[in-house]
Amino acid sequence: MKRFRNHLIGVDQGTHILFSDFEDGGKMWVGKGTRSSRTEVKFSTPFKTLPAVQVVLDMWDIDQKSNQRADISAENITLEGFDIVFKTWGDTKIARVRAAWLAIGEVRGEDEWELY
């Protein structure tokens, strides 16, 4: 469980299209084997301490003739942002993916200054 030391809790959220590979024959659509996509996300305002970040598939367009394999996660979480990492493998053919994310954590109060 993540415990917060102050009463100022920030919630930031958004969506990102991670890729749209069917239009130009990208690796997720025509490839085989292990493939991944990494998308950098910046928070609207930095957090005071590392936030809890959740990432989910918001939309995916996948070929019905192949197995449906997907792994989505948040990596490299900092006060300023994180990376959304999407992975697939085997014969899976994915045309496009949109991810939604939510970050919750401590934020600085108006009276909290950092002098040095």
N, CA, C and O atoms as a GROMACS GRO file, in nm:
protein
  464
    1MET      N    1   0.084  -0.117   0.000
    1MET     CA    2   0.000   0.000   0.000
    1MET      C    3   0.089   0.124   0.000
    1MET      O    4   0.188   0.131   0.072
    2LYS      N    5   0.052   0.219  -0.080
    2LYS     CA    6   0.122   0.346  -0.084
    2LYS      C    7   0.054   0.442   0.013
    2LYS      O    8  -0.066   0.463   0.004
    3ARG      N    9   0.132   0.499   0.106
    3ARG     CA   10   0.079   0.594   0.204
    3ARG      C   11   0.132   0.732   0.170
    3ARG      O   12   0.249   0.748   0.134
    4PHE      N   13   0.046   0.833   0.181
    4PHE     CA   14   0.083   0.969   0.149
    4PHE      C   15   0.101   1.049   0.278
    4PHE      O   16   0.023   1.035   0.372
    5ARG      N   17   0.205   1.133   0.281
    5ARG     CA   18   0.238   1.208   0.401
    5ARG      C   19   0.159   1.338   0.413
    5ARG      O   20   0.155   1.396   0.521
    6ASN      N   21   0.098   1.384   0.309
    6ASN     CA   22   0.025   1.510   0.320
    6ASN      C   23  -0.116   1.494   0.265
    6ASN      O   24  -0.153   1.388   0.214
    7HIS      N   25  -0.193   1.597   0.277
    7HIS     CA   26  -0.332   1.593   0.233
    7HIS      C   27  -0.350   1.638   0.089
    7HIS      O   28  -0.462   1.639   0.038
    8LEU      N   29  -0.241   1.675   0.023
    8LEU     CA   30  -0.250   1.721  -0.115
    8LEU      C   31  -0.218   1.606  -0.210
    8LEU      O   32  -0.102   1.571  -0.232
    9ILE      N   33  -0.322   1.549  -0.265
    9ILE     CA   34  -0.310   1.435  -0.355
    9ILE      C   35  -0.346   1.481  -0.495
    9ILE      O   36  -0.449   1.545  -0.516
   10GLY      N   37  -0.260   1.450  -0.590
   10GLY     CA   38  -0.285   1.485  -0.729
   10GLY      C   39  -0.324   1.363  -0.811
   10GLY      O   40  -0.273   1.253  -0.788
   11VAL      N   41  -0.414   1.383  -0.905
   11VAL     CA   42  -0.454   1.277  -0.997
   11VAL      C   43  -0.436   1.334  -1.138
   11VAL      O   44  -0.491   1.438  -1.171
   12ASP      N   45  -0.358   1.265  -1.219
   12ASP     CA   46  -0.338   1.304  -1.358
   12ASP      C   47  -0.376   1.183  -1.443
   12ASP      O   48  -0.358   1.069  -1.400
   13GLN      N   49  -0.430   1.208  -1.561
   13GLN     CA   50  -0.471   1.097  -1.646
   13GLN      C   51  -0.466   1.139  -1.792
   13GLN      O   52  -0.461   1.257  -1.824
   14GLY      N   53  -0.468   1.039  -1.880
   14GLY     CA   54  -0.467   1.069  -2.022
   14GLY      C   55  -0.478   0.944  -2.105
   14GLY      O   56  -0.483   0.832  -2.053
   15THR      N   57  -0.479   0.964  -2.235
   15THR     CA   58  -0.478   0.853  -2.331
   15THR      C   59  -0.374   0.885  -2.438
   15THR      O   60  -0.345   1.001  -2.467
   16HIS      N   61  -0.318   0.780  -2.496
   16HIS     CA   62  -0.218   0.794  -2.602
   16HIS      C   63  -0.237   0.683  -2.704
   16HIS      O   64  -0.253   0.566  -2.666
   17ILE      N   65  -0.236   0.717  -2.830
   17ILE     CA   66  -0.228   0.614  -2.934
   17ILE      C   67  -0.082   0.572  -2.940
   17ILE      O   68   0.005   0.654  -2.970
   18LEU      N   69  -0.056   0.446  -2.913
   18LEU     CA   70   0.082   0.399  -2.907
   18LEU      C   71   0.139   0.373  -3.046
   18LEU      O   72   0.257   0.399  -3.071
   19PHE      N   73   0.056   0.321  -3.134
   19PHE     CA   74   0.098   0.299  -3.273
   19PHE      C   75  -0.024   0.272  -3.358
   19PHE      O   76  -0.131   0.236  -3.307
   20SER      N   77  -0.007   0.289  -3.488
   20SER     CA   78  -0.111   0.258  -3.587
   20SER      C   79  -0.038   0.198  -3.707
   20SER      O   80  -0.014   0.265  -3.807
   21ASP      N   81  -0.004   0.069  -3.694
   21ASP     CA   82   0.089   0.005  -3.789
   21ASP      C   83   0.025  -0.053  -3.914
   21ASP      O   84   0.098  -0.088  -4.007
   22PHE      N   85  -0.105  -0.066  -3.921
   22PHE     CA   86  -0.165  -0.128  -4.039
   22PHE      C   87  -0.159  -0.036  -4.161
   22PHE      O   88  -0.159  -0.085  -4.274
   23GLU      N   89  -0.153   0.094  -4.141
   23GLU     CA   90  -0.152   0.189  -4.253
   23GLU      C   91  -0.022   0.187  -4.332
   23GLU      O   92  -0.022   0.206  -4.454
   24ASP      N   93   0.090   0.163  -4.262
   24ASP     CA   94   0.219   0.169  -4.331
   24ASP      C   95   0.299   0.040  -4.321
   24ASP      O   96   0.420   0.039  -4.345
   25GLY      N   97   0.232  -0.070  -4.286
   25GLY     CA   98   0.301  -0.199  -4.279
   25GLY      C   99   0.403  -0.206  -4.167
   25GLY      O  100   0.509  -0.264  -4.184
   26GLY      N  101   0.370  -0.146  -4.052
   26GLY     CA  102   0.461  -0.145  -3.938
   26GLY      C  103   0.483  -0.282  -3.876
   26GLY      O  104   0.412  -0.378  -3.907
   27LYS      N  105   0.582  -0.289  -3.788
   27LYS     CA  106   0.626  -0.417  -3.731
   27LYS      C  107   0.519  -0.489  -3.650
   27LYS      O  108   0.518  -0.612  -3.647
   28MET      N  109   0.429  -0.416  -3.585
   28MET     CA  110   0.325  -0.482  -3.506
   28MET      C  111   0.222  -0.551  -3.596
   28MET      O  112   0.160  -0.650  -3.556
   29TRP      N  113   0.204  -0.499  -3.717
   29TRP     CA  114   0.105  -0.554  -3.809
   29TRP      C  115   0.162  -0.666  -3.895
   29TRP      O  116   0.092  -0.765  -3.920
   30VAL      N  117   0.283  -0.654  -3.941
   30VAL     CA  118   0.338  -0.754  -4.034
   30VAL      C  119   0.445  -0.841  -3.971
   30VAL      O  120   0.486  -0.941  -4.031
   31GLY      N  121   0.492  -0.807  -3.852
   31GLY     CA  122   0.602  -0.879  -3.790
   31GLY      C  123   0.561  -1.008  -3.723
   31GLY      O  124   0.442  -1.039  -3.708
   32LYS      N  125   0.662  -1.083  -3.684
   32LYS     CA  126   0.644  -1.206  -3.607
   32LYS      C  127   0.745  -1.204  -3.494
   32LYS      O  128   0.844  -1.131  -3.499
   33GLY      N  129   0.720  -1.286  -3.392
   33GLY     CA  130   0.812  -1.291  -3.280
   33GLY      C  131   0.787  -1.180  -3.181
   33GLY      O  132   0.680  -1.120  -3.179
   34THR      N  133   0.887  -1.153  -3.098
   34THR     CA  134   0.875  -1.052  -2.993
   34THR      C  135   0.885  -0.913  -3.052
   34THR      O  136   0.979  -0.882  -3.126
   35ARG      N  137   0.787  -0.828  -3.020
   35ARG     CA  138   0.786  -0.689  -3.065
   35ARG      C  139   0.740  -0.601  -2.951
   35ARG      O  140   0.660  -0.644  -2.867
   36SER      N  141   0.789  -0.478  -2.946
   36SER     CA  142   0.748  -0.387  -2.839
   36SER      C  143   0.742  -0.244  -2.889
   36SER      O  144   0.802  -0.207  -2.990
   37SER      N  145   0.667  -0.164  -2.814
   37SER     CA  146   0.652  -0.021  -2.842
   37SER      C  147   0.666   0.052  -2.710
   37SER      O  148   0.609   0.010  -2.609
   38ARG      N  149   0.741   0.161  -2.710
   38ARG     CA  150   0.762   0.242  -2.589
   38ARG      C  151   0.720   0.385  -2.619
   38ARG      O  152   0.764   0.444  -2.718
   39THR      N  153   0.633   0.442  -2.533
   39THR     CA  154   0.583   0.578  -2.550
   39THR      C  155   0.608   0.656  -2.422
   39THR      O  156   0.568   0.614  -2.313
   40GLU      N  157   0.675   0.770  -2.434
   40GLU     CA  158   0.704   0.854  -2.318
   40GLU      C  159   0.583   0.942  -2.286
   40GLU      O  160   0.523   1.001  -2.376
   41VAL      N  161   0.549   0.949  -2.158
   41VAL     CA  162   0.437   1.031  -2.110
   41VAL      C  163   0.491   1.131  -2.009
   41VAL      O  164   0.567   1.094  -1.920
   42LYS      N  165   0.452   1.256  -2.022
   42LYS     CA  166   0.488   1.361  -1.926
   42LYS      C  167   0.364   1.401  -1.847
   42LYS      O  168   0.258   1.423  -1.906
   43PHE      N  169   0.376   1.412  -1.715
   43PHE     CA  170   0.264   1.457  -1.634
   43PHE      C  171   0.242   1.606  -1.657
   43PHE      O  172   0.334   1.678  -1.695
   44SER      N  173   0.119   1.652  -1.633
   44SER     CA  174   0.090   1.794  -1.652
   44SER      C  175   0.162   1.880  -1.549
   44SER      O  176   0.197   1.994  -1.577
   45THR      N  177   0.185   1.825  -1.430
   45THR     CA  178   0.261   1.890  -1.323
   45THR      C  179   0.340   1.780  -1.252
   45THR      O  180   0.286   1.673  -1.228
   46PRO      N  181   0.467   1.805  -1.218
   46PRO     CA  182   0.543   1.702  -1.147
   46PRO      C  183   0.482   1.669  -1.011
   46PRO      O  184   0.423   1.755  -0.945
   47PHE      N  185   0.497   1.544  -0.970
   47PHE     CA  186   0.454   1.500  -0.838
   47PHE      C  187   0.565   1.530  -0.736
   47PHE      O  188   0.680   1.553  -0.773
   48LYS      N  189   0.529   1.529  -0.607
   48LYS     CA  190   0.626   1.551  -0.499
   48LYS      C  191   0.704   1.422  -0.471
   48LYS      O  192   0.825   1.426  -0.448
   49THR      N  193   0.635   1.310  -0.472
   49THR     CA  194   0.696   1.177  -0.456
   49THR      C  195   0.649   1.090  -0.572
   49THR      O  196   0.555   1.126  -0.644
   50LEU      N  197   0.713   0.977  -0.589
   50LEU     CA  198   0.675   0.890  -0.701
   50LEU      C  199   0.528   0.851  -0.692
   50LEU      O  200   0.484   0.800  -0.589
   51PRO      N  201   0.452   0.873  -0.798
   51PRO     CA  202   0.310   0.837  -0.796
   51PRO      C  203   0.288   0.690  -0.825
   51PRO      O  204   0.377   0.620  -0.875
   52ALA      N  205   0.169   0.643  -0.794
   52ALA     CA  206   0.123   0.512  -0.839
   52ALA      C  207   0.065   0.532  -0.979
   52ALA      O  208  -0.017   0.622  -0.999
   53VAL      N  209   0.107   0.451  -1.074
   53VAL     CA  210   0.063   0.466  -1.213
   53VAL      C  211  -0.001   0.336  -1.261
   53VAL      O  212   0.054   0.228  -1.242
   54GLN      N  213  -0.117   0.350  -1.322
   54GLN     CA  214  -0.186   0.236  -1.380
   54GLN      C  215  -0.205   0.262  -1.528
   54GLN      O  216  -0.243   0.372  -1.569
   55VAL      N  217  -0.179   0.160  -1.609
   55VAL     CA  218  -0.195   0.168  -1.755
   55VAL      C  219  -0.286   0.054  -1.799
   55VAL      O  220  -0.269  -0.060  -1.756
   56VAL      N  221  -0.382   0.085  -1.888
   56VAL     CA  222  -0.473  -0.016  -1.940
   56VAL      C  223  -0.489   0.002  -2.090
   56VAL      O  224  -0.465   0.110  -2.144
   57LEU      N  225  -0.530  -0.105  -2.158
   57LEU     CA  226  -0.566  -0.095  -2.299
   57LEU      C  227  -0.699  -0.022  -2.308
   57LEU      O  228  -0.797  -0.064  -2.247
   58ASP      N  229  -0.704   0.084  -2.384
   58ASP     CA  230  -0.825   0.162  -2.403
   58ASP      C  231  -0.893   0.122  -2.535
   58ASP      O  232  -1.016   0.130  -2.547
   59MET      N  233  -0.813   0.081  -2.631
   59MET     CA  234  -0.864   0.033  -2.760
   59MET      C  235  -0.753  -0.049  -2.825
   59MET      O  236  -0.636  -0.012  -2.819
   60TRP      N  237  -0.791  -0.160  -2.888
   60TRP     CA  238  -0.696  -0.230  -2.972
   60TRP      C  239  -0.768  -0.290  -3.090
   60TRP      O  240  -0.880  -0.340  -3.079
   61ASP      N  241  -0.702  -0.286  -3.202
   61ASP     CA  242  -0.753  -0.337  -3.328
   61ASP      C  243  -0.658  -0.449  -3.368
   61ASP      O  244  -0.542  -0.425  -3.400
   62ILE      N  245  -0.709  -0.572  -3.367
   62ILE     CA  246  -0.623  -0.688  -3.384
   62ILE      C  247  -0.680  -0.781  -3.490
   62ILE      O  248  -0.801  -0.791  -3.507
   63ASP      N  249  -0.591  -0.848  -3.562
   63ASP     CA  250  -0.630  -0.942  -3.666
   63ASP      C  251  -0.700  -1.063  -3.603
   63ASP      O  252  -0.650  -1.120  -3.507
   64GLN      N  253  -0.815  -1.101  -3.658
   64GLN     CA  254  -0.891  -1.212  -3.600
   64GLN      C  255  -0.832  -1.349  -3.636
   64GLN      O  256  -0.874  -1.450  -3.579
   65LYS      N  257  -0.737  -1.355  -3.729
   65LYS     CA  258  -0.679  -1.484  -3.770
   65LYS      C  259  -0.558  -1.525  -3.688
   65LYS      O  260  -0.504  -1.634  -3.707
   66SER      N  261  -0.514  -1.439  -3.597
   66SER     CA  262  -0.396  -1.470  -3.516
   66SER      C  263  -0.434  -1.474  -3.368
   66SER      O  264  -0.541  -1.427  -3.329
   67ASN      N  265  -0.344  -1.529  -3.288
   67ASN     CA  266  -0.365  -1.532  -3.143
   67ASN      C  267  -0.359  -1.390  -3.087
   67ASN      O  268  -0.287  -1.305  -3.138
   68GLN      N  269  -0.434  -1.366  -2.982
   68GLN     CA  270  -0.439  -1.233  -2.920
   68GLN      C  271  -0.350  -1.232  -2.797
   68GLN      O  272  -0.385  -1.284  -2.691
   69ARG      N  273  -0.233  -1.171  -2.814
   69ARG     CA  274  -0.134  -1.164  -2.706
   69ARG      C  275  -0.095  -1.019  -2.683
   69ARG      O  276  -0.063  -0.948  -2.778
   70ALA      N  277  -0.099  -0.976  -2.558
   70ALA     CA  278  -0.060  -0.838  -2.528
   70ALA      C  279  -0.013  -0.827  -2.384
   70ALA      O  280  -0.064  -0.895  -2.294
   71ASP      N  281   0.083  -0.740  -2.364
   71ASP     CA  282   0.133  -0.707  -2.231
   71ASP      C  283   0.154  -0.556  -2.230
   71ASP      O  284   0.226  -0.503  -2.314
   72ILE      N  285   0.092  -0.486  -2.135
   72ILE     CA  286   0.106  -0.341  -2.125
   72ILE      C  287   0.146  -0.306  -1.983
   72ILE      O  288   0.092  -0.362  -1.887
   73SER      N  289   0.240  -0.212  -1.969
   73SER     CA  290   0.288  -0.176  -1.836
   73SER      C  291   0.344  -0.034  -1.834
   73SER      O  292   0.368   0.027  -1.939
   74ALA      N  293   0.362   0.017  -1.713
   74ALA     CA  294   0.428   0.146  -1.691
   74ALA      C  295   0.569   0.118  -1.641
   74ALA      O  296   0.587   0.040  -1.547
   75GLU      N  297   0.669   0.180  -1.704
   75GLU     CA  298   0.808   0.162  -1.664
   75GLU      C  299   0.874   0.298  -1.648
   75GLU      O  300   0.823   0.399  -1.698
   76ASN      N  301   0.987   0.302  -1.580
   76ASN     CA  302   1.067   0.423  -1.562
   76ASN      C  303   0.985   0.538  -1.504
   76ASN      O  304   0.990   0.650  -1.554
   77ILE      N  305   0.909   0.510  -1.400
   77ILE     CA  306   0.824   0.613  -1.338
   77ILE      C  307   0.913   0.712  -1.262
   77ILE      O  308   0.996   0.673  -1.180
   78THR      N  309   0.893   0.841  -1.291
   78THR     CA  310   0.964   0.948  -1.223
   78THR      C  311   0.860   1.049  -1.172
   78THR      O  312   0.740   1.029  -1.188
   79LEU      N  313   0.908   1.157  -1.113
   79LEU     CA  314   0.819   1.264  -1.068
   79LEU      C  315   0.756   1.336  -1.186
   79LEU      O  316   0.647   1.393  -1.173
   80GLU      N  317   0.823   1.334  -1.301
   80GLU     CA  318   0.778   1.408  -1.419
   80GLU      C  319   0.701   1.326  -1.521
   80GLU      O  320   0.630   1.383  -1.604
   81GLY      N  321   0.712   1.194  -1.517
   81GLY     CA  322   0.644   1.112  -1.618
   81GLY      C  323   0.683   0.965  -1.610
   81GLY      O  324   0.736   0.920  -1.509
   82PHE      N  325   0.656   0.892  -1.717
   82PHE     CA  326   0.684   0.748  -1.723
   82PHE      C  327   0.677   0.702  -1.868
   82PHE      O  328   0.643   0.780  -1.957
   83ASP      N  329   0.710   0.576  -1.891
   83ASP     CA  330   0.699   0.514  -2.024
   83ASP      C  331   0.586   0.412  -2.023
   83ASP      O  332   0.575   0.331  -1.930
   84ILE      N  333   0.504   0.415  -2.127
   84ILE     CA  334   0.407   0.307  -2.151
   84ILE      C  335   0.477   0.206  -2.241
   84ILE      O  336   0.526   0.242  -2.348
   85VAL      N  337   0.482   0.081  -2.199
   85VAL     CA  338   0.546  -0.024  -2.277
   85VAL      C  339   0.440  -0.127  -2.316
   85VAL      O  340   0.373  -0.185  -2.231
   86PHE      N  341   0.427  -0.148  -2.447
   86PHE     CA  342   0.334  -0.248  -2.500
   86PHE      C  343   0.417  -0.356  -2.570
   86PHE      O  344   0.508  -0.325  -2.647
   87LYS      N  345   0.385  -0.482  -2.542
   87LYS     CA  346   0.458  -0.594  -2.602
   87LYS      C  347   0.360  -0.696  -2.659
   87LYS      O  348   0.251  -0.716  -2.606
   88THR      N  349   0.402  -0.759  -2.766
   88THR     CA  350   0.330  -0.874  -2.821
   88THR      C  351   0.433  -0.973  -2.871
   88THR      O  352   0.552  -0.941  -2.875
   89TRP      N  353   0.391  -1.092  -2.910
   89TRP     CA  354   0.483  -1.196  -2.953
   89TRP      C  355   0.410  -1.298  -3.040
   89TRP      O  356   0.289  -1.290  -3.059
   90GLY      N  357   0.486  -1.392  -3.091
   90GLY     CA  358   0.430  -1.499  -3.173
   90GLY      C  359   0.374  -1.446  -3.304
   90GLY      O  360   0.432  -1.358  -3.367
   91ASP      N  361   0.259  -1.499  -3.344
   91ASP     CA  362   0.198  -1.463  -3.473
   91ASP      C  363   0.096  -1.349  -3.460
   91ASP      O  364   0.028  -1.317  -3.558
   92THR      N  365   0.084  -1.288  -3.343
   92THR     CA  366  -0.014  -1.182  -3.321
   92THR      C  367   0.010  -1.065  -3.415
   92THR      O  368   0.123  -1.018  -3.430
   93LYS      N  369  -0.099  -1.019  -3.479
   93LYS     CA  370  -0.093  -0.904  -3.569
   93LYS      C  371  -0.184  -0.795  -3.513
   93LYS      O  372  -0.305  -0.812  -3.505
   94ILE      N  373  -0.123  -0.682  -3.475
   94ILE     CA  374  -0.198  -0.573  -3.413
   94ILE      C  375  -0.191  -0.450  -3.503
   94ILE      O  376  -0.083  -0.403  -3.539
   95ALA      N  377  -0.308  -0.401  -3.539
   95ALA     CA  378  -0.316  -0.284  -3.628
   95ALA      C  379  -0.288  -0.155  -3.551
   95ALA      O  380  -0.209  -0.072  -3.596
   96ARG      N  381  -0.352  -0.138  -3.435
   96ARG     CA  382  -0.331  -0.016  -3.356
   96ARG      C  383  -0.374  -0.038  -3.212
   96ARG      O  384  -0.454  -0.127  -3.180
   97VAL      N  385  -0.316   0.046  -3.125
   97VAL     CA  386  -0.343   0.038  -2.982
   97VAL      C  387  -0.351   0.179  -2.925
   97VAL      O  388  -0.271   0.266  -2.958
   98ARG      N  389  -0.450   0.199  -2.837
   98ARG     CA  390  -0.458   0.321  -2.758
   98ARG      C  391  -0.457   0.279  -2.611
   98ARG      O  392  -0.528   0.186  -2.572
   99ALA      N  393  -0.375   0.346  -2.531
   99ALA     CA  394  -0.365   0.317  -2.388
   99ALA      C  395  -0.422   0.433  -2.308
   99ALA      O  396  -0.412   0.549  -2.348
  100ALA      N  397  -0.481   0.401  -2.193
  100ALA     CA  398  -0.526   0.501  -2.096
  100ALA      C  399  -0.441   0.483  -1.971
  100ALA      O  400  -0.402   0.372  -1.937
  101TRP      N  401  -0.413   0.594  -1.904
  101TRP     CA  402  -0.330   0.587  -1.784
  101TRP      C  403  -0.385   0.678  -1.675
  101TRP      O  404  -0.456   0.775  -1.702
  102LEU      N  405  -0.350   0.644  -1.551
  102LEU     CA  406  -0.392   0.720  -1.434
  102LEU      C  407  -0.275   0.721  -1.336
  102LEU      O  408  -0.219   0.616  -1.304
  103ALA      N  409  -0.240   0.840  -1.288
  103ALA     CA  410  -0.133   0.855  -1.189
  103ALA      C  411  -0.189   0.926  -1.066
  103ALA      O  412  -0.258   1.027  -1.078
  104ILE      N  413  -0.159   0.871  -0.949
  104ILE     CA  414  -0.207   0.928  -0.823
  104ILE      C  415  -0.088   0.939  -0.728
  104ILE      O  416  -0.013   0.843  -0.710
  105GLY      N  417  -0.072   1.058  -0.669
  105GLY     CA  418   0.038   1.075  -0.576
  105GLY      C  419   0.037   1.209  -0.508
  105GLY      O  420  -0.050   1.293  -0.532
  106GLU      N  421   0.136   1.228  -0.421
  106GLU     CA  422   0.150   1.354  -0.348
  106GLU      C  423   0.191   1.466  -0.443
  106GLU      O  424   0.270   1.446  -0.534
  107VAL      N  425   0.135   1.584  -0.419
  107VAL     CA  426   0.176   1.704  -0.493
  107VAL      C  427   0.218   1.810  -0.392
  107VAL      O  428   0.182   1.803  -0.274
  108ARG      N  429   0.292   1.907  -0.439
  108ARG     CA  430   0.338   2.014  -0.351
  108ARG      C  431   0.226   2.114  -0.325
  108ARG      O  432   0.147   2.146  -0.413
  109GLY      N  433   0.223   2.162  -0.202
  109GLY     CA  434   0.129   2.268  -0.169
  109GLY      C  435   0.183   2.403  -0.212
  109GLY      O  436   0.302   2.416  -0.239
  110GLU      N  437   0.099   2.503  -0.219
  110GLU     CA  438   0.139   2.636  -0.262
  110GLU      C  439   0.244   2.696  -0.167
  110GLU      O  440   0.326   2.776  -0.209
  111ASP      N  441   0.241   2.657  -0.040
  111ASP     CA  442   0.334   2.711   0.059
  111ASP      C  443   0.461   2.628   0.074
  111ASP      O  444   0.547   2.662   0.154
  112GLU      N  445   0.474   2.521  -0.002
  112GLU     CA  446   0.594   2.436   0.006
  112GLU      C  447   0.695   2.484  -0.097
  112GLU      O  448   0.672   2.473  -0.218
  113TRP      N  449   0.805   2.536  -0.050
  113TRP     CA  450   0.909   2.587  -0.138
  113TRP      C  451   1.032   2.500  -0.126
  113TRP      O  452   1.061   2.445  -0.020
  114GLU      N  453   1.103   2.490  -0.233
  114GLU     CA  454   1.230   2.421  -0.233
  114GLU      C  455   1.337   2.524  -0.264
  114GLU      O  456   1.353   2.565  -0.379
  115LEU      N  457   1.411   2.567  -0.162
  115LEU     CA  458   1.506   2.676  -0.178
  115LEU      C  459   1.636   2.633  -0.246
  115LEU      O  460   1.694   2.709  -0.324
  116TYR      N  461   1.681   2.511  -0.218
  116TYR     CA  462   1.808   2.468  -0.275
  116TYR      C  463   1.795   2.333  -0.339
  116TYR      O  464   1.893   2.281  -0.393
   0.00000   0.00000   0.00000
